[in-house]
């Protein structure tokens, strides 16, 4: 038996033992990992907390997909053949610990993922909603609106990352796949979020701009820094109508290698699509687009969200520029996505809808290319912890140069996913 697997079993057993002492699993200032966490973006803010000693919450998620996709291109470079079957089951282990009044730790571990055979830690952070550990009532008025996060954690850039699948945690995503250009990274940093009673919010943060942490020097430095900011408005205007609009910024100076669009080590949901038939290893990000920006990135994302009764709309406008380490000038990329859902049934446990996603990019070669995707999906929450969903997807590659693997490329078909999250 694999040593890491045995260690994981032991860890789960130990943590499960601690979990028996945590009868109330609904923590303060915590996004619930089930249906109740839908359309929750930043962790909710509730200054009324009741600390009665260290509280440990053990959670996790597991997913399994059945894939029936086809792919094709111009034929200049043969694509690998794919058929219909199940993908690798993925699993997460979550540990959330209330350590003091208004202080919580979160840690997520990928037990299995498409990219890694062995268990590894995604990241974790401290969330501080009160400073009573300094002294009772310290900065009480300020902290009644503020949240501080510190750790090696998922950066709060944009709102799309709140609706994406994070390895096995796929219950927040109404579709199976994430966006074509998947903005997601984990870096060491800190963020300060401030929310007003009127619905306005603002966030400012810094990170070291590095996915892989080390102290090695490159060009006389161990790295640079990334600046993050978000401003927005989020208000439940009536019982039936909620409106949210945010704008976010991610900006880096010099950094040895930035991973904003390649940091997801878990991998894409579309297995083995658009891969060279002669490839000897799996491209675990198949179906996604990486603009190749590794240095001096400026990325702006705007996200509107509207929910009226059971009707729900979410959009993404992302404008980004950057360059690779070998390039002297910056290139531009734009991503647009829009999704409309209708939720209905008992506690809105059923839904259907569609998403359109397109990317326009200038490649390092100078070619201007376009990728577009249409997803038509539906889902059923069997319980608040169990989701069955399916989608039909078609993705097309346009304007790729002759002889490129993606010239006149396309993949399409059906994919179904079962999600358990608790």
N, C-alpha and C positions, 0 to 999 in steps of 0.2 A: 504493500500500500504506500502511495506517495507520502513522503514525510510532511509536506505542507498540508495535504488533505487530512492527515491524522491530527495535526495541530489545529486545523479548522474545526474538526469534530469536537476536540477537547475544549476549544474556546467556546463553541456554541453550548456545550453541556454546562460549562461553568457559568456562562452568562444567563442561561435559562434558569439555573438555580437561583441566581440573584433576582431574576424576574418575578419569582413567586412572591417577593416582598413588595412588588409594585402593582397593587390592585387597580389603581386608576392609571390607565395608559394614556389618557388625554392630558398632555403636559401643557403648562402655560406658555403662551407665545410660541406656538408650535404648529407647523403645517402638517395636518394629519395625512398619513400615507395611504389613504383609501378614498372612496368617492367624495367624502366630505372635504377633501383637499383640492377638489377641482376649482379652477378659477381663483385660487389663492396664489398670490404672487410672492412678495416678501412675507416672511413669517408674520402672523397677526400680532398686533401690539395690545396687550392687556396689562395695565400696570397693577391690577389687583392680583397678587400672587399669594399663595399660602404654602410656605416652605416648612416642611416637617421632617427634616433630615434628608440625606441623599436619596434620590429616587432614580432608579435605573429602568429604562424602557428598552426592551429587546424587540427589534422588528426586522423586517426583511421583505424581499420580493423574489418572485420566480416567474419566468416567462418561457413560452415555447411557441414556435411558429411552424406552420405548414406553408411551404413556398411552392408556387406553380408559375414561374416566370420564364419567358423566352427573351433572348437577346440576338441582335443582328447589327451588322455594319456594312460598309461598302464591299468588304471582302478582300481588301488589299492586305490586311493582316487578319488571319483567321481568329475568331473568338472561340474560347473554350465552350464546349457543349454543357448545357445544364438541363436538368429535368425536374420532376416534382417529387418532393420528399420533405421530411422534417429537418429543421435547422438544429443547431446545438442549443440545448436548454441553458439559459443563463440564470444566475442567482446573485442576490445582494444580501449582505448582513448589515443592519443598522444598529448602532448603539447610541442612545441619547441618555445623558445623565444630568439631572438637576443637581448642581454642586453647592449652590447657595441661593439665597433669596435673589431671584432675577438673574441667575447665572446658569447657563446650560452648555454642555459639551455635546457636539455631534461628531460621529465617526462613521464613515461608510466604507465597507470592504466589498470588493467584487469577488465572490466565491468562485464564479465561473463566468467567462466572457469569451466572445468570439476570438479576440486577439491573444489573450493569455490563457495558457493551460493551467497555470498555478494561481492560487489565491493571492491577491495583493490589495493594498489599501488605496482607495481613490483619493481620500483626503478627509480633513476634519477641521473644526473650528470651535472657538468659544463664542457664545452669543451672550451679550451683557445687556439686560434691560433695566437693571437697577445697580446703583453703586453703594448699596447698604453694607457691602463687605468692607468698604473704607470707613464709613461711619453711618449710623442710622439716619436716613433722610438726606444723604449727601447729594447735592444737585438734583433734588427730587422733582422740582418743576421741569427742569430740562429733560431729565430722563423719563418723564411721563410721556414724552413724544419721541425720544431718541432710542436707537438700537445700535449697538457696536458689535462688530464681528471681527475676529482676529484668528488667523490660522493659515494653513496650506489648503485652500478652499476653492470652490467654484466661484469665479468672479461674477458679480451682479452687473453684467453688461447686457443691456437690452431686456426685453420681457420674453423673447422666444424661448430662452433656456428654461423658463418655468413650465413650458408646455411640451418639452422634448422628452424622449425616452432616455433615461440614464441607466444604461445596461438593462438590468431586470426591472427597474422602477419605471414601468411604462403605463401606469394607470392614469397619469395626467395627460398623456398624449392621446387625442381622439383618433389619430391615424396610426399606422404601423411605422412608417419611416419618419425621420427627422427632415429638416430642410436640406436642400441640395448643398448649400454652403453653410455648414453647421458651426455656428459661433459658440464655442465652448472651450474653456480652459480652466485649469486649476493652478494657482500661483500663490506664493507666500505673500500675504498682505493684510491690510486692515481696511474696514469700511465703516463709515458713520452715516446712518440713515435717520432722517428727521421727518416726521409726519405731523401735519396739523389737523385739528378737529374739522376744518373746513374742507379737507380732502387733498390739499397740496402736499407734495412730498419732494424731498431732495436728498441726494446721496453723493458723498465724495469719498474716494478711496485711492489707495496706492498699493502697488505690488512690485515685486522685483522682476516681473516680466519673464520669469523662467518656469517652465514645466518641470524640468529635471534639475533638482537642486544640487549644487556643488560649489566648491570654492576655487576651482581652477580659473586662471586668468586667460583672457583672450584679448589681444591688442592692448595689453596693459591694464585690463580691468576684469573683474569677476562678473560684470553685467551692468545693466542700467536699471531703469524703473519704468513702470507703466502707471499712467494716471487714469482713473475711472471717475465718471460723474453721471448722475441721472437726475432728471427733473420731471415732474409729472403731476397729474391730477387723477384721483380715484375716488369716486363717490357713488354710494347707493342713493340715487336721487329720489326714487319712489320705491315702493315695495316690489314693483315689477321691472324697474329700469335702473341699470348700473352703467356708468360711463368711466372709462379709464383711458388716459393718453399719456405716454411717456416718451422722452427722448434721452438717449444714452450716448456716452462718448468713451472710447478706449483709445489711448494714445501712448505710444512708446517713443523714446529716443533711441540711442544705440542699445541693442541687446544682442547677445551672441546668436540667438535663434528664438523667434517668437512663434508660439503654437496656437494662435487664436482659432485657426480653422483645421488644426490637425491634432488637437490635444485629447480627443476622445479615444482613449485606449480600448474602449469596449468594442467599437466597430459598428459598421452599418448593418441595418436590418435586411438589406438586399444582398443576399449571399451570392458571390461568384459571378455577378453580372458584369459585362463589358471587360472581361479579362482575356489577355493574350493566351491563345491555346498552348503556347510553348512555355508559359510561366511555370516556374518550379515551386513558387510559394503563393499563398493566398493574399490578395489585396484586401485587407480587412476593412478598408474604407470604400469598397466598391459601391458605385452609384452616387458618391459625393464628389464635390469639386473643391479643390484646394488651389487658391490663386497663386500660391508660391511666395507669399509675403512672409519674410522672416526677419525684417528689420525696418525700423522707423514706420510703424503702422499707425494710421489714423483711421478709425472706424466709427461711424455714426449710425445708430439704429433708432428708428421711430416706430412705436407700436400703439395703434389704437385698439381698444377693446370695448365692445358694446354687448350688453345682454338685456334683452327685453322679453320677459316671460321665458319661454323655452327657446327663443331665437337668440343665437349667439354668433358674433362676428369678431374675428381677430386678424390683424394685419401686421406685416413687417415691411419696412422700407429700410434697406441697409446700403450705405454708401461707404466704400472703403478704398484706401490707397496704401501703397507700400512698395517694397522691392525685396528681392532676394539679396543675399550677401554679396553676390557676384555682380549685381546691377548697380549702375550709377544713378539712374533716374527712376522715378516712381511711376507705377501703373495704376489704373483705375478699375474697380469692379463694382457693379451694382446688383443688388438682389432685391426682388419684390415677391411677396407672398400674401395671399389672402385666403381665409377659410370662413365658411359659413356652416353652422350646425343648427339642427333643431333637436332639442331634448324634450322628451315627453314620457308619459307613463307614470307609474308609481314612483314618486320621488325622483322623477326625471332619470329613470334607470335605463331608458332606451334613447338612442340618438342615431341620426344619419346626417351626412353632409359631404362637402367637397372642399378641396384645397387646390389652388393653382400657385405654382412657384416657378419663377424664372430668374436666371442669372445671365448677365451680360459682362464679359470680361475681356481684357486685353492680356494675352499670354506673353511670356517672356520672349517668345519668338516674334512678336509683333502682330500676330494674328488676332483678330477680334472674333470671338466665338459666343454662341448662345446655347444655353441648356434650359429646357423647360420641362416641367412635370405636372401632371394632373393626377390627383388622387380622389377617388370616390369611396367613402367609407361608411361603416355602420357599426354600432356596438350595443352590447347588452350587459348591464351590471346585474349579474345573477344574485349577488349580495354586494354590500358596500366594499368588500375586499376582493371580489372575483369579477373580472371583466373579460368578456369574449368580444373580440372585434375582428373585422375583416375589411380589406380594401382592394379595389382594382386600381392599379397604377400603370401609367404610361409615361416614360421619360425619353426625350429626344435630344440629340446632339446636332447642332447646326453650325456650319461655316468652319468646321475643322479642316485643316489642309489635307490635300491628297496624300495618301500613304500613312495618315495618322490612324491609330487604333480606333479612335472615336469618330472617324469620318462617316457621315450619314448613320450614326449610331442610334440605337433604340433598344429599350427593354420594356416589356409590358407583361401583365398577367395579374393573377390573384395571389394574395397572401393573407393568411389568417393567424391570429395571435391570441393566446390565452395568457392572462395576467393574474397573478395572485400577489397582493400587497397588504401588509399588516403592520 
